Amino acid sequence: MRQMATQKDIARIAGVSASAVSAVLNGTTHTRMSEATRARVEAAIAEVGYVPNGAARALRRRQAGTIAVVVENLENPVYKELFHGIYDAAEERGWAIVLGDTMWMRSGSHFLARLLGQGSVDAIVLRSGGLIDEEVLGVLRSRPTPVVLVEYQSDDHDPWVSGDEVAAGRMAAGHLIEAGHTDIAFVGGKDIQPLNPRHEGYVGAMKRARLKPRPPLFSGYGAEAGATGLAMLQAGESMPTAVVVNNVMSAVGLLGAAADAGVHVPRDLSVVGIHDAEIAELVRPRLTTVLLPMRELGIRAVEQVSALLSGTATRLGVVADPSPRIVARESVMRPIR
């Protein structure tokens, strides 16, 4: 049986000290080292096929080498690219990922206790959509385990990263305005205080075009929220010619409800959903969406976790590059009334 290589073996092959090898393996940036030396160490690591002992490193650093990623509704296809970004960034750092659903994150739950107890995870990446109650958030804030909020812009000094949600709402409404629509509604999501950023973007686009925004119909999340939103539109004084839907799954639900109700999309009602997912290509008509940089958001979230754990500077806030963009499909046309 081949004997497993050690850091001393790598140091001998590369002609450097053991401390230099340790610095490269641990990603230490404050150790003075030339690029040529670093490249020589990395070549030696690859030559011997060295695999670091994650458990031992975790014990030395008092870290578990694991982060928890908790979202609402794990089955939501919007998270596919977010998870890809998180897994890619975590893999680079040798971290494992534990997935959880916010439906189990209740005050006093075993899931919450396991997340916060016994040092089982080093940090939590949380995408709650505002669905976690303040009591649970208070518990999270009271513990030393870092929590990075994703797609949630916090005023409570919580670490957070988000796509440009205001730009996404502005872009969705702007696309409809460019298609000639002047009577555009906003459906879905929650009335988040002080503002729902996607709705804020919609209002901004309407006012810039000197059009009157309709009162928002905050019908919630998921496909059912889209169906509820359509019913709310039909119950109003008049139907708009177009609608911005807060998220792609609600937009899909609205399309289904429209078909059942005999409302033709896009002839009777043009629809743009915020967020993109494979399902937007599968429904009929194919759904026009606003694509947000979810993979980049996942990468940035893990970068923030790494920064918080190491005590280095963080880049919290809006991920503006790449910016949101329209994915034009078949659910939008010029108004005929």
The 8 nearest C-alpha neighbors of each residue, nearest first, counted from 0:
[[1, 2, 3, 4, 47, 48, 5, 49],
 [2, 0, 3, 4, 47, 48, 5, 49],
 [1, 3, 0, 4, 5, 47, 49, 8],
 [2, 4, 1, 5, 49, 47, 50, 48],
 [5, 3, 49, 8, 47, 2, 6, 9],
 [6, 4, 8, 7, 3, 9, 49, 10],
 [5, 7, 9, 8, 10, 17, 20, 4],
 [8, 6, 10, 5, 9, 17, 11, 4],
 [9, 7, 11, 5, 6, 10, 4, 12],
 [8, 10, 6, 12, 7, 11, 43, 13],
 [9, 11, 7, 15, 13, 17, 8, 12],
 [12, 10, 14, 8, 9, 13, 7, 15],
 [13, 11, 9, 10, 14, 43, 8, 15],
 [14, 12, 10, 40, 15, 11, 39, 43],
 [15, 13, 11, 12, 10, 16, 9, 40],
 [16, 14, 10, 13, 19, 17, 11, 20],
 [15, 17, 19, 18, 10, 20, 14, 11],
 [16, 18, 20, 10, 19, 7, 21, 6],
 [19, 17, 21, 16, 20, 22, 15, 10],
 [20, 18, 22, 16, 17, 21, 23, 15],
 [19, 21, 17, 23, 18, 22, 10, 24],
 [20, 22, 18, 24, 19, 23, 25, 17],
 [23, 21, 27, 19, 25, 20, 24, 26],
 [24, 22, 26, 20, 21, 25, 27, 19],
 [23, 25, 21, 22, 26, 20, 27, 51],
 [26, 24, 22, 27, 23, 21, 20, 92],
 [25, 27, 23, 24, 22, 28, 21, 92],
 [28, 26, 22, 25, 29, 23, 30, 24],
 [27, 29, 30, 26, 22, 31, 23, 32],
 [28, 30, 27, 31, 22, 32, 26, 23],
 [31, 29, 28, 32, 27, 22, 19, 23],
 [32, 30, 29, 33, 28, 19, 27, 22],
 [33, 31, 30, 36, 34, 37, 19, 35],
 [34, 32, 36, 35, 37, 31, 38, 30],
 [33, 35, 37, 36, 38, 32, 39, 31],
 [36, 34, 38, 33, 37, 39, 32, 40],
 [37, 35, 39, 33, 38, 34, 40, 32],
 [36, 38, 34, 40, 39, 35, 41, 33],
 [37, 39, 41, 35, 36, 40, 34, 42],
 [40, 38, 36, 42, 37, 41, 13, 35],
 [41, 39, 43, 37, 42, 13, 38, 44],
 [40, 42, 44, 38, 43, 39, 37, 45],
 [43, 41, 39, 45, 40, 44, 46, 38],
 [42, 44, 46, 40, 45, 41, 9, 13],
 [45, 43, 41, 42, 46, 49, 47, 48],
 [44, 46, 48, 42, 43, 47, 41, 49],
 [47, 45, 43, 44, 48, 42, 49, 41],
 [46, 48, 49, 44, 45, 4, 43, 9],
 [49, 47, 45, 46, 44, 50, 4, 43],
 [48, 50, 47, 44, 4, 51, 45, 5],
 [51, 49, 48, 52, 4, 53, 44, 3],
 [52, 50, 53, 49, 24, 56, 55, 54],
 [51, 53, 55, 54, 56, 50, 57, 49],
 [54, 52, 56, 55, 51, 57, 64, 93],
 [53, 55, 57, 56, 52, 58, 63, 64],
 [54, 56, 58, 57, 52, 53, 59, 51],
 [57, 55, 53, 59, 58, 54, 60, 52],
 [56, 58, 62, 54, 60, 63, 55, 59],
 [57, 59, 61, 55, 60, 56, 62, 54],
 [60, 58, 56, 57, 61, 55, 62, 54],
 [59, 61, 57, 62, 58, 56, 63, 55],
 [62, 60, 58, 57, 59, 63, 56, 118],
 [63, 61, 57, 60, 64, 121, 58, 118],
 [62, 64, 57, 65, 120, 121, 119, 118],
 [63, 65, 94, 62, 57, 95, 121, 66],
 [66, 64, 95, 120, 63, 94, 96, 121],
 [67, 65, 122, 120, 96, 121, 123, 97],
 [66, 68, 97, 123, 96, 98, 124, 69],
 [67, 69, 124, 98, 123, 125, 97, 99],
 [68, 70, 99, 125, 100, 98, 101, 126],
 [71, 69, 126, 100, 101, 127, 125, 72],
 [70, 72, 101, 100, 127, 73, 102, 126],
 [73, 71, 74, 75, 100, 70, 101, 102],
 [72, 74, 75, 100, 71, 70, 99, 78],
 [75, 73, 72, 76, 78, 77, 71, 79],
 [74, 76, 77, 73, 72, 78, 248, 79],
 [77, 75, 78, 79, 276, 74, 277, 278],
 [76, 78, 75, 276, 79, 275, 274, 80],
 [77, 79, 81, 76, 80, 82, 75, 293],
 [80, 78, 82, 81, 76, 77, 83, 75],
 [79, 81, 294, 83, 82, 293, 78, 84],
 [80, 82, 294, 293, 297, 78, 84, 83],
 [83, 81, 85, 79, 80, 84, 78, 86],
 [84, 82, 80, 86, 81, 85, 87, 294],
 [83, 85, 294, 297, 298, 87, 81, 82],
 [84, 86, 297, 82, 298, 88, 83, 87],
 [85, 87, 89, 83, 88, 84, 90, 82],
 [88, 86, 90, 84, 89, 85, 83, 91],
 [87, 89, 91, 85, 298, 90, 86, 84],
 [90, 88, 94, 86, 92, 91, 87, 85],
 [91, 89, 93, 87, 92, 88, 94, 86],
 [92, 90, 88, 89, 93, 87, 94, 86],
 [91, 93, 89, 90, 94, 88, 26, 305],
 [92, 94, 90, 91, 89, 95, 64, 53],
 [95, 93, 64, 89, 65, 92, 90, 96],
 [94, 96, 65, 64, 66, 89, 93, 97],
 [97, 95, 66, 65, 67, 98, 94, 68],
 [96, 98, 67, 68, 66, 99, 95, 65],
 [99, 97, 68, 69, 67, 96, 100, 70],
 [98, 100, 69, 68, 70, 101, 97, 67],
 [99, 101, 70, 71, 69, 102, 103, 72],
 [100, 102, 104, 71, 103, 70, 69, 99],
 [101, 103, 100, 104, 71, 105, 72, 131],
 [104, 102, 101, 105, 100, 110, 108, 111],
 [105, 103, 101, 111, 102, 110, 108, 106],
 [106, 104, 108, 103, 107, 135, 111, 102],
 [105, 107, 135, 108, 104, 134, 111, 138],
 [106, 108, 105, 109, 111, 112, 110, 104],
 [109, 107, 105, 110, 111, 106, 112, 104],
 [110, 108, 112, 111, 113, 107, 103, 104],
 [111, 109, 113, 108, 112, 114, 104, 103],
 [110, 112, 114, 108, 104, 113, 109, 115],
 [111, 113, 109, 115, 114, 110, 116, 108],
 [114, 112, 116, 110, 111, 115, 109, 119],
 [115, 113, 111, 112, 116, 110, 120, 119],
 [114, 116, 112, 113, 111, 118, 144, 117],
 [115, 117, 113, 118, 112, 114, 119, 111],
 [116, 118, 119, 115, 113, 114, 120, 112],
 [117, 119, 120, 116, 121, 63, 115, 62],
 [118, 120, 117, 63, 114, 116, 121, 113],
 [121, 119, 65, 66, 118, 122, 63, 114],
 [120, 122, 66, 65, 63, 62, 144, 118],
 [123, 121, 145, 66, 144, 120, 146, 67],
 [124, 122, 67, 146, 66, 68, 125, 147],
 [123, 125, 68, 147, 146, 148, 67, 69],
 [126, 124, 148, 69, 149, 127, 123, 68],
 [125, 127, 70, 149, 148, 128, 69, 150],
 [128, 126, 129, 130, 71, 70, 125, 131],
 [129, 127, 130, 126, 151, 150, 71, 131],
 [128, 130, 127, 131, 151, 191, 132, 189],
 [129, 131, 127, 128, 132, 71, 101, 102],
 [132, 130, 129, 127, 133, 135, 136, 101],
 [133, 131, 134, 135, 130, 136, 129, 105],
 [132, 134, 136, 135, 137, 131, 138, 130],
 [135, 133, 137, 136, 132, 138, 106, 131],
 [134, 136, 138, 137, 133, 106, 132, 139],
 [137, 135, 133, 139, 138, 134, 140, 132],
 [136, 138, 134, 140, 135, 139, 133, 141],
 [139, 137, 135, 141, 136, 140, 134, 142],
 [140, 138, 136, 137, 141, 142, 135, 146],
 [139, 141, 137, 138, 142, 136, 143, 146],
 [142, 140, 138, 139, 137, 143, 136, 144],
 [141, 143, 144, 140, 139, 138, 115, 145],
 [142, 144, 145, 141, 140, 139, 115, 146],
 [143, 145, 122, 142, 121, 146, 115, 123],
 [146, 144, 122, 143, 123, 147, 307, 304],
 [145, 147, 123, 122, 124, 148, 144, 125],
 [148, 146, 124, 158, 159, 125, 123, 149],
 [147, 149, 159, 125, 126, 151, 124, 158],
 [148, 150, 126, 160, 151, 161, 159, 125],
 [151, 149, 161, 160, 126, 162, 152, 148],
 [150, 152, 149, 148, 153, 161, 128, 159],
 [151, 153, 159, 150, 161, 154, 160, 316],
 [152, 154, 155, 157, 151, 156, 159, 158],
 [153, 155, 156, 152, 157, 193, 151, 159],
 [156, 154, 157, 153, 158, 152, 140, 159],
 [157, 155, 154, 158, 153, 159, 152, 140],
 [156, 158, 155, 153, 159, 147, 154, 148],
 [159, 157, 147, 148, 315, 156, 146, 160],
 [160, 158, 148, 147, 315, 149, 316, 157],
 [159, 161, 316, 149, 315, 317, 150, 148],
 [162, 160, 150, 317, 149, 318, 151, 316],
 [161, 163, 318, 317, 164, 291, 150, 319],
 [162, 164, 166, 165, 317, 319, 167, 161],
 [165, 163, 167, 197, 166, 196, 162, 168],
 [164, 166, 200, 196, 197, 168, 167, 163],
 [165, 167, 169, 163, 164, 168, 200, 170],
 [166, 168, 164, 170, 165, 169, 323, 171],
 [169, 167, 197, 200, 201, 171, 165, 170],
 [168, 170, 200, 201, 166, 204, 172, 167],
 [169, 171, 173, 167, 168, 172, 166, 174],
 [172, 170, 168, 174, 173, 169, 271, 167],
 [173, 171, 175, 169, 201, 174, 170, 204],
 [174, 172, 170, 176, 175, 171, 204, 169],
 [173, 175, 177, 171, 172, 176, 170, 178],
 [174, 176, 178, 172, 173, 177, 180, 179],
 [175, 177, 180, 173, 179, 178, 174, 172],
 [176, 178, 174, 179, 175, 173, 180, 172],
 [177, 179, 175, 333, 176, 180, 174, 332],
 [180, 178, 176, 177, 333, 334, 181, 175],
 [181, 179, 176, 175, 182, 178, 334, 240],
 [180, 182, 183, 176, 210, 179, 240, 175],
 [183, 181, 239, 240, 180, 241, 184, 211],
 [182, 184, 241, 242, 239, 181, 240, 180],
 [183, 185, 242, 213, 243, 239, 241, 186],
 [186, 184, 243, 215, 242, 244, 216, 198],
 [187, 185, 216, 244, 228, 217, 245, 215],
 [188, 186, 218, 217, 245, 219, 244, 224],
 [187, 189, 219, 217, 245, 220, 218, 190],
 [190, 188, 217, 191, 219, 187, 218, 195],
 [189, 191, 195, 217, 192, 194, 188, 193],
 [192, 190, 195, 194, 189, 193, 129, 196],
 [193, 191, 194, 190, 195, 189, 196, 154],
 [192, 194, 191, 195, 190, 196, 154, 199],
 [195, 193, 192, 191, 196, 199, 190, 198],
 [194, 196, 191, 198, 197, 190, 199, 192],
 [197, 195, 199, 165, 198, 164, 194, 200],
 [198, 196, 168, 165, 200, 164, 199, 195],
 [197, 199, 201, 200, 195, 196, 168, 202],
 [198, 200, 196, 202, 197, 201, 195, 165],
 [201, 199, 169, 168, 165, 203, 197, 198],
 [200, 202, 169, 168, 198, 204, 172, 203],
 [203, 201, 199, 205, 200, 204, 212, 206],
 [202, 204, 200, 206, 201, 205, 207, 199],
 [203, 205, 169, 207, 201, 202, 206, 173],
 [206, 204, 210, 202, 208, 207, 203, 212],
 [207, 205, 209, 203, 208, 210, 204, 202],
 [206, 208, 204, 209, 205, 203, 210, 202],
 [207, 209, 205, 206, 210, 204, 176, 173],
 [210, 208, 206, 207, 205, 211, 204, 181],
 [209, 211, 205, 208, 206, 212, 181, 207],
 [210, 212, 205, 213, 206, 209, 182, 181],
 [213, 211, 202, 205, 210, 214, 183, 184],
 [212, 214, 184, 215, 211, 183, 185, 182],
 [213, 215, 212, 216, 184, 185, 217, 186],
 [216, 214, 185, 217, 213, 186, 184, 198],
 [215, 217, 186, 218, 187, 185, 228, 214],
 [218, 216, 187, 188, 189, 219, 186, 215],
 [217, 219, 187, 224, 228, 216, 188, 227],
 [220, 218, 188, 187, 224, 189, 217, 221],
 [221, 219, 224, 188, 249, 187, 222, 218],
 [220, 222, 249, 248, 224, 223, 225, 219],
 [221, 223, 252, 249, 248, 225, 224, 251],
 [224, 222, 226, 225, 221, 252, 227, 249],
 [223, 225, 227, 218, 219, 220, 222, 221],
 [224, 226, 249, 253, 252, 228, 222, 223],
 [225, 227, 253, 223, 256, 229, 228, 252],
 [228, 226, 224, 230, 225, 229, 223, 231],
 [227, 229, 225, 231, 226, 230, 218, 186],
 [228, 230, 232, 226, 231, 227, 253, 233],
 [231, 229, 233, 227, 232, 228, 234, 226],
 [230, 232, 228, 234, 229, 233, 227, 235],
 [233, 231, 229, 235, 230, 234, 238, 228],
 [234, 232, 230, 235, 231, 238, 229, 237],
 [233, 235, 231, 232, 230, 236, 237, 229],
 [236, 234, 232, 233, 237, 231, 238, 230],
 [235, 237, 234, 238, 233, 232, 239, 231],
 [238, 236, 235, 239, 233, 232, 234, 240],
 [237, 239, 232, 233, 240, 235, 236, 268],
 [238, 240, 182, 241, 183, 184, 237, 242],
 [239, 241, 268, 182, 183, 269, 334, 267],
 [242, 240, 269, 183, 268, 239, 270, 184],
 [241, 243, 184, 270, 183, 185, 244, 269],
 [242, 244, 185, 271, 272, 270, 184, 186],
 [245, 243, 272, 186, 250, 246, 187, 185],
 [244, 246, 187, 188, 273, 186, 272, 243],
 [247, 245, 273, 272, 249, 244, 248, 274],
 [246, 248, 272, 250, 274, 249, 273, 275],
 [249, 247, 251, 222, 221, 250, 246, 252],
 [248, 250, 225, 222, 221, 252, 251, 247],
 [249, 251, 247, 253, 248, 272, 252, 244],
 [252, 250, 248, 254, 249, 253, 222, 247],
 [253, 251, 222, 225, 249, 255, 250, 226],
 [252, 254, 225, 226, 250, 256, 251, 255],
 [255, 253, 257, 251, 252, 256, 250, 258],
 [256, 254, 252, 258, 257, 253, 259, 251],
 [255, 257, 253, 259, 226, 258, 254, 260],
 [258, 256, 262, 260, 254, 259, 255, 253],
 [259, 257, 261, 255, 260, 256, 262, 254],
 [260, 258, 256, 257, 261, 255, 262, 254],
 [259, 261, 257, 258, 262, 256, 255, 263],
 [260, 262, 258, 259, 257, 263, 256, 264],
 [263, 261, 257, 260, 258, 267, 264, 268],
 [264, 262, 267, 266, 265, 261, 258, 268],
 [265, 263, 268, 266, 267, 269, 330, 262],
 [264, 266, 269, 268, 330, 331, 267, 263],
 [267, 265, 264, 263, 268, 269, 332, 334],
 [268, 266, 263, 265, 264, 262, 240, 269],
 [267, 269, 265, 240, 241, 264, 266, 270],
 [270, 268, 265, 241, 331, 330, 264, 242],
 [269, 271, 242, 330, 241, 331, 243, 268],
 [270, 272, 243, 287, 288, 244, 171, 242],
 [273, 271, 288, 244, 247, 250, 246, 243],
 [272, 274, 246, 289, 288, 247, 245, 244],
 [275, 273, 290, 289, 247, 246, 291, 288],
 [274, 276, 290, 288, 247, 289, 77, 279],
 [275, 277, 278, 77, 279, 76, 274, 247],
 [278, 276, 279, 280, 281, 275, 76, 77],
 [277, 279, 281, 280, 276, 282, 76, 251],
 [278, 280, 286, 277, 281, 276, 285, 282],
 [281, 279, 285, 278, 277, 282, 286, 276],
 [280, 282, 278, 279, 285, 283, 277, 284],
 [283, 281, 285, 284, 279, 280, 278, 286],
 [284, 282, 285, 281, 286, 280, 254, 329],
 [283, 285, 329, 330, 282, 286, 264, 265],
 [286, 284, 283, 329, 280, 282, 328, 279],
 [285, 287, 279, 330, 328, 329, 284, 288],
 [286, 288, 328, 327, 271, 330, 326, 329],
 [289, 287, 272, 326, 271, 273, 275, 325],
 [288, 290, 325, 273, 274, 324, 326, 275],
 [291, 289, 275, 274, 324, 323, 325, 288],
 [290, 292, 323, 293, 274, 289, 162, 324],
 [293, 291, 295, 294, 296, 321, 162, 323],
 [292, 294, 81, 296, 295, 80, 291, 297],
 [295, 293, 84, 81, 80, 297, 296, 292],
 [296, 294, 298, 297, 293, 292, 299, 84],
 [295, 297, 293, 299, 294, 298, 300, 292],
 [298, 296, 84, 85, 81, 300, 294, 295],
 [297, 299, 84, 295, 85, 301, 88, 296],
 [298, 300, 302, 296, 301, 297, 295, 303],
 [299, 301, 297, 303, 302, 298, 296, 304],
 [300, 302, 304, 303, 298, 299, 85, 305],
 [303, 301, 299, 305, 300, 304, 306, 298],
 [302, 304, 306, 300, 301, 305, 313, 307],
 [303, 305, 301, 307, 302, 306, 308, 300],
 [306, 304, 302, 308, 303, 307, 301, 309],
 [307, 305, 311, 303, 309, 304, 308, 313],
 [306, 308, 310, 304, 309, 305, 303, 311],
 [309, 307, 305, 306, 310, 304, 145, 121],
 [310, 308, 306, 307, 311, 305, 304, 312],
 [309, 311, 307, 308, 306, 312, 305, 313],
 [312, 310, 306, 309, 313, 307, 308, 305],
 [313, 311, 306, 310, 314, 307, 303, 309],
 [312, 314, 306, 303, 315, 311, 307, 302],
 [315, 313, 316, 303, 312, 299, 160, 302],
 [314, 316, 160, 159, 313, 158, 317, 303],
 [315, 317, 160, 159, 161, 318, 314, 152],
 [316, 318, 161, 162, 160, 319, 163, 315],
 [319, 317, 162, 320, 161, 163, 316, 296],
 [318, 320, 322, 321, 317, 163, 162, 323],
 [321, 319, 322, 318, 292, 323, 295, 162],
 [320, 322, 319, 292, 323, 318, 295, 291],
 [321, 323, 320, 319, 324, 163, 292, 291],
 [324, 322, 291, 290, 167, 289, 292, 321],
 [325, 323, 290, 289, 322, 326, 291, 170],
 [324, 326, 289, 327, 288, 290, 323, 170],
 [327, 325, 288, 287, 289, 328, 324, 290],
 [328, 326, 287, 325, 288, 329, 286, 331],
 [327, 329, 287, 285, 286, 330, 326, 331],
 [330, 328, 285, 284, 331, 286, 287, 327],
 [329, 331, 265, 286, 270, 269, 287, 284],
 [330, 332, 269, 265, 329, 270, 287, 333],
 [333, 331, 265, 269, 334, 178, 330, 266],
 [332, 334, 178, 179, 335, 180, 331, 266],
 [335, 333, 336, 180, 332, 240, 179, 266],
 [334, 336, 333, 266, 267, 240, 332, 180],
 [335, 334, 240, 267, 333, 266, 180, 239]]
